[in-house]
Amino acid sequence: LVRGSYYNAVGSLSLTPTIALYHDIGGTSPVPVANFIEHRKTISTSVALGSLGVWDVKFGYTNSFGAGRYNLRNDRDFMSLTYSYSY
């Protein structure tokens, strides 16, 4: 996980980019659980723009790859857009 915080990046707004990498290095869990598949990788990136704890807009993308035909998440890449407001 790598995260940066840039205060006042766009006027008075803060910018927070994040990158997370998940890697199943060796071994495979038994079926039916199969939550660990050797060589499966997932990378998640996001960028948040906000006003110091009042509101926040976050755009994210997640990509799954590796482990060939055993990785059932290969076709489950997704994007997200969230908005939060605190009062």
C-alpha positions in Angstrom: 0.0 0.0 0.0 1.3 3.4 -1.0 -0.6 6.6 -0.2 0.3 10.2 -0.6 -1.4 13.3 0.8 -1.1 16.6 -1.0 -2.8 19.4 0.9 -3.8 22.5 -1.0 -3.1 20.7 -4.3 -6.0 22.3 -6.1 -6.8 25.6 -4.3 -7.8 24.6 -0.8 -8.6 21.0 -1.8 -6.5 18.0 -0.8 -5.5 15.2 -3.2 -4.9 11.7 -2.0 -3.6 9.1 -4.5 -3.4 5.4 -3.3 -2.0 2.3 -4.9 -2.4 -1.2 -3.4 -0.9 -4.5 -4.8 -2.0 -7.9 -3.6 -0.1 -11.0 -4.8 -0.7 -14.7 -4.0 2.9 -15.8 -4.1 2.9 -19.6 -3.7 0.4 -22.4 -3.1 -3.3 -22.8 -3.7 -6.1 -23.2 -1.1 -8.3 -26.3 -1.4 -11.7 -26.1 -3.2 -14.4 -24.9 -2.5 -12.9 -21.9 -0.7 -10.1 -21.1 -3.2 -9.4 -17.7 -1.8 -5.7 -18.1 -2.4 -4.6 -18.9 -6.0 -0.8 -19.1 -6.7 0.4 -16.2 -8.9 -2.9 -14.3 -8.8 -2.3 -10.5 -8.6 -4.7 -7.6 -8.0 -3.8 -3.9 -8.2 -6.1 -1.2 -6.9 -5.6 2.5 -7.5 -7.6 5.5 -6.4 -7.5 9.2 -6.3 -9.5 11.2 -3.7 -10.1 15.0 -3.9 -11.6 16.6 -0.8 -12.0 19.5 1.6 -10.3 18.4 4.9 -12.9 16.1 6.3 -16.1 17.9 5.1 -16.6 16.2 1.7 -14.6 13.8 -0.4 -14.9 12.5 -4.0 -13.0 9.3 -4.8 -12.4 7.5 -8.1 -10.9 4.0 -8.0 -10.0 1.2 -10.4 -9.2 -2.4 -9.6 -7.5 -4.9 -12.0 -7.1 -8.7 -11.4 -4.6 -10.7 -13.4 -2.2 -13.7 -13.3 -2.7 -17.4 -12.5 -4.1 -18.2 -15.9 -7.4 -20.2 -16.1 -7.4 -20.8 -12.4 -8.0 -17.1 -11.6 -11.8 -16.7 -11.8 -11.3 -12.9 -11.0 -9.6 -12.2 -14.4 -12.7 -10.7 -15.9 -13.8 -8.8 -12.7 -12.0 -5.5 -13.1 -14.1 -2.6 -11.8 -14.2 1.1 -11.4 -15.8 3.0 -8.6 -16.9 6.6 -7.9 -17.8 7.6 -4.3 -18.9 10.8 -2.7 -18.9 11.3 1.1 -20.0 14.3 3.2 -19.5 14.7 6.9 -21.5 17.1 9.0 
